[in-house]
Amino acid sequence: AGINALTFENLIEISGNWQFIENPTAPTSTIDEYGNRVVVAWLRMSEAVDNEWIGMFTLPRVVTIKNNHVCFHVHPHVDKLFKDEVDSFTNIEPLKISVDLKEGSYLNIGGYQITYEDGCVHTNREKVFTDVSKLFNKKSNIGKKFSTPLLKNGNHIDIYVDANVIEIYINNGEYVLTNIVYGMNDDFEYNDIENLKMYKADV
């Protein structure tokens, strides 16, 4: 066997990153100038925005393995754009919201709700989503509520918010939640959180 041969003897078990991505299509990877494996995927949408466009890309994500667990974090070229700290929320420009959670934490970001209970992050987009029958051919709560497994590496989240997509990177990529949203408002409410900071993108 050659030096790069794959054998059962050199296989190890790697736990997956539960990424709840909105109907991802054609995930594609490449190598950046630093040798990092970078992944991006196309997000399908249930309806067009302003009857003009439909679908978008995820943020570019660097893939790493930590303690045999696959992790994804926002590519540093993208993350460094969010450098101007702001003190108020707006849904008309991209924002990064960084916060530490604790038991009972709650955030309402333009109608998109995030809670932290029993060591897991839960999201609810019922108020900022379309009729799910367009996606699942029946009316139900499928596709509106999401939860992570039990977190093992802390309780920090970085939330990247744009007009029609929210991406939540938990503990620097231990888990990732990605949701399409529609009709977000300017509400920004929270309870029982720590170290809240918000940054707008310099683009």
Salt bridges, closest charged atoms under 4 A:
GLU22 OE1 - ARG125 NH1 2.76
ASP32 OD2 - HIS75 NE2 2.77
GLU33 OE2 - HIS77 NE2 2.73
GLU47 OE1 - LYS134 NZ 2.65
ASP79 OD1 - LYS96 NZ 2.88
ASP100 OD1 - HIS156 ND1 2.75
ASP158 OD1 - HIS156 NE2 3.00
GLU167 OE1 - ARG61 NH2 2.66
GLU194 OE2 - LYS102 NZ 3.90
ASP202 OD2 - LYS83 NZ 3.40
